[in-house]
Amino acid sequence: MRFTIEIDGKETPMCASPMTKRIYRKNFHGDLITNIGIYSTDYKNDLFHNEKLSQIIWSFAKTANPTLPKYNDWVDSCTTIPVKGIFLEIQEKLKGDDFYGE
C-alpha cells in the first residue's frame, strides 16, 4: 500500500509492504508490528518513544524510496518531525489494509 504523509513541510512517499518489516528489523532489530502495537497504546512524549516512532516512520518512507538517507542522516535533515501526529496518520491509512496480517 502506497500513500504520502507530510513531513517537515514536504510530501513524503510511504509504502507498507512485507519489505517494510524487513527494513525495520534489519535497521532497528525489532519486530515492526509488535512495536507499532506497543507505541500506539503506550505512547509517552519523551525522547525514547519519539525515537521509536521516528524509526517506524522512517521504515515506511525507506520502503517507498530506497534512496532515502540512512536513519540518522534523515532525522538530522528534518527540522521537525511531529512523530505522534504522523504515526497516527499512518495508522489511519493502514486501517482496513492487510498489512498487519502479512
Stockholm file with secondary structure:
# STOCKHOLM 1.0

chainA/1-102         MRFTIEIDGKETPMCASPMTKRIYRKNFHGDLITNIGIYSTDYKNDLFHNEKLSQIIWSFAKTANPTLPKYNDWVDSCTTIPVKGIFLEIQEKLKGDDFYGE
#=GR chainA/1-102 SS CEEEEEETTEEEEEECSHHHHHHHHHHHSSCHHHHHHHHHHSCCSSHHHHHHHHHHHHHHHHHHCTTSCCHHHHHHHCSCCCHHHHHHHHHHHHTTSSGGGC
#=GC SS_cons         CEEEEEETTEEEEEECSHHHHHHHHHHHSSCHHHHHHHHHHSCCSSHHHHHHHHHHHHHHHHHHCTTSCCHHHHHHHCSCCCHHHHHHHHHHHHTTSSGGGC
//
